[in-house]
Amino acid sequence: MPAIPSLGGLRGRGNGRAGRVEPPVPVPVSAYIVDCAVYVDGERLPGRWTHAEAIKEVRRRRDGFVWIGLHEPDQQQIQGIAEVYGLHELAVEDAVQAHQRPKLERYDDTLFMVLKTVRYVEHESPTTANEIVETGELMAFLGLDFIITVRHGAHSGLARLRRDLDEDPERLTNGPAAVLHAITDLIVDQYLDVTSSIEEDIDEMEARVFAPRSSVSAEQIYLMKREVLELRRAVLPLVTPVRRLAEGFTRLVPDEVRSYFRDVDDHLTTVSERVGNFDELLTTLVNATVAKITLQQNTDMRKITSWAAMITVPTMIAGIYGMNFDYMPELRWKFGYPAVLVLILGICLLLYRIFRKNKWL
């Protein structure tokens, strides 16, 4: 992706930049704080920072921003950060509890955005898999001089993204909005990768459904529909928040960054269309599978009926001769028994040929 140009006048410049500031003494990072960094002119300042020291340094300089990454914090762990950065209690509650739909909310001078992360679960065949799409959650608090990300799950890719951004300072000169764009772009790219993999699975399943003597059941297709529905719940609700960011919903996202959100919006539209097509195709495959099963059942029923008809002939004749009457046809003829057997066999063969001709057998 091309580098986002610098905003130039987005943030005020302070005299504090002239003097060299010694980095703070390294502090241990808590289990729930993955990283806490200060960025000035796109460059990450050396050393480790507490959340309070980081925002104090940025506001003393009147330049730069703080990026804090959290992993599944509880209410008590996030409370101190919420107080220092002025996070709204309702947004903090949503970030802790998780299980939220993708959304974008504005609280005073802070944006709160929820995104669903997805991961494709590798498997040998879509007809034997128990899970195809695994989801997680990522929340982001965006302020004028900070961004706080809260991750639920283990497959967001934020660690790799942070390393990439650290190596590309020009993108970070646009402030925390550039980080929010990079996160959103990464997640939407994950959607594209997952939909491509699911498309291959559906193609394989479609080939098996229409193959002779296929072993694909309706339950397996319903499993795929369930996984597509899980992906749909992650994708479709995100369309409106991304579009609002692209259309100038807030001054926290400058014009230069908004233009890149339009590109993310285009990719997200492509993903939503794919997911809709998957759902329609899987519905068609379910109907085809049910029709195939019904046809197979009708074929089996014809075969059963044919064999039952042939069995009925000897049963009927044997039943008649078992009634023990004295005056019955050919009862005392020495060739009567073989003649009856030949008659039974002849009638059964005649029925067999009729059923074979009509393709019942």
N, C-alpha and C positions, 0 to 999 in steps of 0.2 A: 504494500500500500504506500502511495506517495506520502512524503512528510507533510504534516499540517503546518502551514506558514505561521509565523509569529504574529501575535495580535498587535503588538506595539502599544500602547496606552491602556491596556486592560487593567493593569495594576499600577499603583503609585510606586515611585522609586524613593527610597529613603537613604539618608546619609549613612545609615548603619552598614551599607554594603562596602564602604571604603575601607574600613578596618578589618583586619583578619580576626575572625572569631574562633577561638579554640573549641574543638568539638567537646561535648560533655563527656564525663566519665562513663564508660560503657556500663550499662545496667542489664541484668538478666531479663530476657524476654519471657513473659508468662506463657503458659501452655496454650492459652486461647488467643494470645496476640502473636500472629505469625510474623508480622513485620511492622515496623513503624519508621518511616523515613521522611526526611525534609528535602524538598527539591527547590532549588533556586536557579533561575534561568535554564531550567531543564536538567541541571546537574544535581545529582544526589550528594548531599553533604555527608562527609565521613562520620563514622561513629554511630553508636546506638543512642536512641532517644526514648524517653518516656513520652506518653501522649501529652502530658502537661508541658514538658520542656519543649516539645516539638512545636506546638502551636504558639507558645510564648516567643520562640525564636523567630517564627515566620512573621508574627505581628510586630515584633520589635524592628525587623527589617522592612516591614511593609512591602514585602515581595516574597514570591514563592508560595508553596503550599505543602500540606502534610498529607501523606497517604498511609493510612493505618489498615492493616489486614487482620481480621478476626476470624477464628474458626469455632463455630458452635459455642459462643459464650452463653452463660446463664444471666439471669437478671442482675444478680449481685456483681458479676464480673464486668458487665457493660455499664453499670450505673455511674461509675466514676468518669468514664469517657463521655457519657451522655451529659453529665453536669458541666464538664469543662468545655464541650463543644456546642452546648445548647441544643441538644437533640430533643425532639418532641417525644413525650412519654408514650403516645400511641404508636408512633413509628418504632420506638425502641421495643415495645411489647411485641409488635409484629416480627421484628428482626430476631427476637429471642425464641418465640414460639414456632416460627417457620410455618410450613404448610400453607403458604399464601399463594394466591393467584398472581401472575405477572401484572404489575400495575405501576403507576407513577402518581405520586402525591406531593403536594407542596405544603410545607409548614413554615410560614414566615419566610426567612431567607435560606431555607434548606429544602432540597429535594430528596424524596425517598423513593427509590426505584427497586422493584422486585423482579428478578429474572429467574427462569428455570434453566438449569444446566441439564444436558442430556449426554448419555454415553451409549454407544452401540455395544451390546454384549456379544462377543464372538461365540459362534456355535457351529456345529458340523452341518446341520440342516434345519431349515425353518419348520420342518415337520416333526422334529424331535426336541426343539428348544422349549424351555420353560419360561425364559425371559429373554427379550430381545432389546428392549430399551430400558435403561436405568436413569433415573432422574435425581437431581439435587436442587438446591436453591442457592441463590446469591442475592444479597441485598446490598444496596449502595446508598450512603448518605452523602449528598453533594452540597458543599457550601462554597463560598467565595474563595476561601483559602484552605480548604481541606476536602478530602474524600475518604470515607470510611467504608470498607467492604466487609460484609459479614457472610461467611461461607458455611453452608450446610451440605455435607457430602464430601466425597474425596476425589472428584474428577472435574473440577472447574478449570484447571489449567492456568490459574492466576500466578503461580510461582514462575512459570515459564514466561508469561506475559510481562511480569515485572522485570525480569532479566532482559527481555527484548527492549522494553521501554528505557531501561537504564542505559542500554547501548545506543539509543537513538534520542539524545536530549532535545533535538529540534522539535519532536512531537510534543514533548512535555512543556515547552515554553508557552503553550496555550493554557496552562493551568489544569486544575482538576477535571474540567469538562473533557479535556483530551483523554484522560484516563477512563472516564465513563464511556466515551466513544470506543476506546480500544477494547474495553470489557464487553460492551454490547456487540461490537463487531466480531470478537472472538466467539461469543456464544452463538451468534447467528451462523457463523461459519461451521460451528459444530452441528447445528441443525442441518445444514446442507450436506455435511458428510454423513450424518445418520440417515437422512432421507435417501441418499444414494445407495447406502448399504441395504436399507429396507426395500428399495426398488428391486435390487438384485434378488432378494429373498422372495418377493412377490412374483417376479418373473419365473423363478424356479418352481414356486408353488403352482402357478398358472399352468406351466408345462406338465406338471404331474397330474393336475386335475383333469386335463383333457387327454392324457395318455391312456391307452387301453389298459384295463386291469390296474389302475392306479390305486395307491394305498392311502391317499389323502382323505382325511375325515373332516366333517364339518366342524368338529371341536378344534382341530388344528387351525383352521381358518379363523375361527372365533378368537383363538389366542392371538393371532396376528392382528385382528381388528382391535383387540384390547390394547395391544402395544401401540398401534397407530393412534388410538384414542388418547393414550397417555402422552404421546408426542404432540397431538393436537391441542391438548390442554396447556402445554408449554408454549406453543407457537402462537395460536390465534389471539389470546388475550394480550400478547406483547405488541401486536400490530399498532394499536392505538397509542400506547405510550411512546413508541419510537417515532411515530408520525408527528406527535405533538412536539417532541424535541426537535424534529427536523423543520417544523413550521414556526419556531420561535416562541415556544411556550413560556420560557423564562429567560431572564437576562443572565443567569448563571452559565448558559450555553451561548458563547459568542457566535457571530455569523460564520466565521471561518470553520468552526467545529460543526455548526448546523449543516453546512453543505456536505460534510462527510456522513452525517446521520441520514441524509437523503439516500446515499448509496446503501447504507444498512437497511433502510426501509425497502428499497428495491429488492435486495436479497431476501428479506423477510417475506415479502409478497410472493416471491418465487417459491419459498418453502411452504407457505400456507396453501398455495395452489397445488403443489405436489401432494401435500397431506390430504387435501380434499379429493384429489384423484385416487389416492390410495384407498380411501374409504369407499368410494364408488366401485372401484375394481374389486375389492374384497367382498362387497355385497353381491356383485355379479358372480364371483367365484362360489360364494355360499349357495346362491340359487342354482348354479350349475351342478354343484356337488349334491345338493338335495335332489335335483332332477335325475342325476345319474344314479343315486341310491334308489330312488323310486323305480326307475327303469330296471335296475338290477333285481329289485324285489319282485317286480312283475314277471321278469324272466324266470326267476326261481319258482314263483307260484305256478307258472305254466308247466315247468318241468315236474313239479310235485303233482299237479293235477294229471299230467300225462301218465306218470308211473302209477298213480292211484287208479286211473281208469283201466290200465292193463292188469293190475292186481285184482280188480273187481271181477273180471271175466272168470278166472278159475275159482274164485271165491263163490260166485253165484252158482256155477255148475256143480261144484262140490257140495254146496248147500242143498241144491235140489236132490242130488243123489243121496244125501244123508238123511232124507225124511223117511226112509225104510218102508216105502210102499211096495206091494207085491207086483203090481202091474205098472212097470215103468219102461220107457223105450230101451230096447237092446239090453235089458237087465240080465237075461240068461244067455246072451250071445257071447261066445268065448272071445270074440274080438271086440267086445263092447268097451272094455277098459282101455285098450290102446286107442280105439277110435275116439273116445272122449278126450284122451290126452292130446291126440293129433288135432282135434277140434279146438281145444283150448289154446294150443300152441299156434294154430293158424289164425285164430281171432286176435291173439296178442301181437303176432307179427303184422297183421293187417293194420291194427291200431298204431303200432310203432311206425310203420311207413307213412301213415296219414299224419301223425304228429311231426315226423321228421320233414315231411313235405311242407308243412305249415310253419316249420322252424320253432316248434315248441320244445323240441329236444335237440 
